[in-house]
Amino acid sequence: MTTANSSKLCVFVQVYNEYELLEEMVQSLMDQTLRPAKVIIIDDGSPIPEVFKEIKRLANRYPALNIESLRLPLKEEPNLDTVGRGLKKAWISIKSKDFNYMSILDADARLDPQYYEIIILKMKMNPKIACASGVLIVQTAIKEYREQINIGAKVGRKDARGTGKVIRTSLLKTIEPDIFPDVTWDTWINTKAKIRKFKTPQVEETFFYTKRPTTRVAKKDLYRNGRLTYHFGYNPILLLMKVILAGRGGIKILKGYRDARKVKWQLKDKDVRKYFGWRFFLHF
């Protein structure tokens, strides 16, 4: 097994209240054939004290993972528009450290034991890969299925996921901290990489599990999907394609897009907004 300090990998884990899921996730990291050198568990403002207590207990029980906690201001309920703040704060805390890779996980993620070894080896062999992830398998009480997430996936293009994603820190070190979005880094990271002519593949040789679908495909989150469509600057053709693929749920996407437009809720990163304006079709 690869030793922790030789992996040069730091893992960020996000949690809001779900402290019961953390130990199974941590055990999944312990079982990796390439363990992370550091794990930062980000408590995104959980109002219950059990979260902090559980992180502290896990840090004592699993010293090999070098677990560190990071607490954000209290939130009475989850706010997906601010989940990126914890990632940004965690990144700034390790930016000067000697990590070549960082990864993002949700509390309910469970990794194939060779997950990081396979992905990082592929990234080492191809320096044009800026970020990558394995295949996401959603495990519910009713069924288990492989999640497909976007228009491109339906015609063969499969990009790296949010949770489970491994990112070269060299990409992030070239970006000014004030540009980092408050929303999750998922689409933003992939887009920054593509603008710079890097690749963002989904690695078919490995996989990870979650207990719920991601917010981008869950029907209840179509309204937020529409808001983010405006936030990232999607052009009318891409918006229309999203609405058509959503079927009856397309009206929720349109409502979200309209409401975000009313308040001019826009990403600060002008390069990303320009990409989704029209450059997207050149990278497809």
Number of C-alpha atoms within 10 A of each C-alpha: 9 12 13 20 16 12 19 18 25 28 24 25 27 23 21 20 19 16 20 13 15 22 18 14 19 21 15 16 23 17 16 19 18 24 29 28 19 23 24 23 27 26 24 25 22 23 15 14 10 14 22 18 12 15 22 14 12 18 19 13 12 14 10 17 24 17 22 15 16 20 16 14 11 13 12 10 11 14 12 12 14 14 22 19 18 25 26 18 16 20 20 14 12 15 14 9 11 11 20 15 21 22 23 23 21 21 24 21 25 24 22 18 19 16 24 26 19 18 23 23 10 14 21 10 10 11 11 14 20 27 28 25 30 27 21 27 20 18 15 12 7 5 7 13 12 13 14 17 18 15 14 12 12 10 8 8 12 20 24 25 23 21 25 28 24 27 27 20 21 13 17 19 13 8 11 8 13 10 12 20 20 18 20 20 19 15 16 19 22 23 22 19 19 19 16 11 13 17 21 24 21 21 18 12 11 19 20 18 21 21 15 14 20 17 14 16 15 12 14 12 16 24 22 20 23 26 23 23 25 26 19 22 21 22 18 14 11 18 18 15 12 21 19 13 12 16 9 10 17 21 16 21 25 22 17 22 23 17 16 19 15 9 8 11 16 17 20 15 15 12 13 23 22 16 21 19 17 16 14 18 10 7 11 8
